[in-house]
Amino acid sequence: MRKSVLLIMMLFAVSMAANAQKFALIDTEYIMKNIPAAQSANEQMQEATKKYQSEVEALAKEAQKMFQDYQAKSSTFSAAQKTKTEDAIVAKEKAAAELKRNYFGPEGELAKMRDKLITPIQDDIYEAVKAISQQHGYDLIIDRASATGIIFANPRIDISDEILRKLGYSN
């Protein structure tokens, strides 16, 4: 009985070893930092973000100033003046919210800029990863940059430099 259990365990271990899978690791942050076009795209995105943010903040400050002025002078306003001023303040706040949505929303200017500048680079990286995966027989490639569950990974399975070489960037 003992020999048969041992034999079954050994057969199971051998079958698991025969079905061993190959894993690799990449770091897309590292890869993107080593692609000049990605760096340029990130800089353009940061500049646009600052510009858009300052425009939204300026509009919001205008609304805030209008409200502060209203609070200071509301006791001297007639009911019609109060309503008119309150409507103007609400309209200014709505305009600020709309501008924010137009710039930072899911279909806003920054999303369009990202699709135009960053997505093609990410697509190239994906194609390079796919080609290297097929070439070396990797069953799974994990991205260190997005896999927050990775506590440690042996550097020998990191193929980020190979991806860069495949894309034409030596490191």
N, C-alpha and C positions, 0 to 999 in steps of 0.2 A: 504494500500500500504506500509506504513511504517513498519507495523508488518510483512508483508511477506518478506521484504528486511532484516529485523532483523533476522527472522527465517532462511532465506537462509544463512546469514552470520554465524549464530550459527551452523547450520548443516555443513557448510564448515569447521569451526574451529574444530568441533568434529571429522569430517572425517580426517582432517590433524593430529590431536592428535592420532587417532587410528592407523594411518600409520607412527607413529614416528619411526625414525631409530636410531639405537644405534651406537655411534661413540666411537673410542678409539684412543689413541695416543701412539706412541713408539718413542724412541730416539735410533737409531741404533749406533750412536757414543758412547753413554753411554753403550749400551749393549756390543759393541765390546771392550770397555775399561775394562769391567769386565769379559772378557773371556780370560784366560791366553794364550790359543793357538793363539788367534787373536793378542795379544800383541807380542808374539814371532814372528808371521808371519810378523807383521809390522816392527819389529826390523830387521828381515832378509831382508825385502824389502828395508829399509833405508840403510842398509850396502851395499847391491848390487847396489843401486842407486849411493851412494858415489863412490864406486869402478868404476862403469861404467862411471860416469861423469868425474872422474879424468883421465881415459884412453882416453876419447874423447877430453878433454881439452888438454892433453899432445900432442896428434896428431895435434890438431888445432894450438897449439903453435909452433910445429915444422914447420908447413906450414907457419905460420906468420914469423918465423925467417928466413926461406928460402926466403920469399918475401923481407924482409928487407935487407938481404945480397945481393939479386939480385939487389935491387934498389941502394945500395951503390956501387956495382961493375959493373953495367950494361954498363957503359960508356967504360969499358975496354974489354967487350965481343965482339966477332964477331957475325954476324947474326945467325950463326948456334948454337953458344953457348947460345945466348939469347933464341932461340927457344927451345933448349934442356932444359934449366933451367926453362923456363916458363911452359913447359909440365910437368916437375917434380913437380913444385909447384901446378899446377892444379890437378895432380894425387894425391898429398898428401892431398889437400883440399877435393877431391872426396872420398878418403879413410876415412877421418874424418867424412864426411857426411854419408857415408855408415855404418861406425861403430856406429854412433849415431842412425841411423835407425834400425840397428840390435839390439841395446840395448833398445831403447826407443820407437820404432815404434809400430803400432797396433798389429803386430805379432812378436814383439821383445822379448828379454829375460825377461824383466820385466813383460810384458803381460803374458808370459807363467808362470812365477813365481807366479803372482797374481792368475791365474787360478788354479794353483796347491795348493797354500796356503790359499788364502782368500775366493775364491768362495765356497768351501765346507762349510766353517763356515757360510757364508751368506745364503747358501741353508738350513742349519740347522735352522737358525734364521727364515727364511721364513716358513719352515714347522711348527715351534713352533707357529708362529703368526697365521698361518692358523688353527692349531688345537685349539688354544685358541679362535680365532674368531668364529669357529663353536661351541665350547663348551659354550660360553657366548652369542652367537647370535649377534655378531657385524656385522653391514652392511658395515662399512668402518673403516679402520685403517690407520691413517696418520703417516708418518715418519717425526718427527720434524727436524731431521738432514738434510733432503733433501727438505723439504717444506719451501722454503724461504718466502712464502706468509703468514705464520703464525706469527702473531704479539704477540698474547697471547693465551695460552691454559691452562685451569684449570688443575692443577696437579692431580686431582682425576680421570681424564680420561686417565692418563698415565699408561700404563700397561707394561712398560719396565722391572720392577722388576719381574713381573709375567712371562715374556718371559725368563728371566734369570733362574728362578726357574724351568721352563719347560725344559730348556736345561741342568739342573743339577748343576747350579751355584747359590748358595745362596748369597744374598747381605744384 
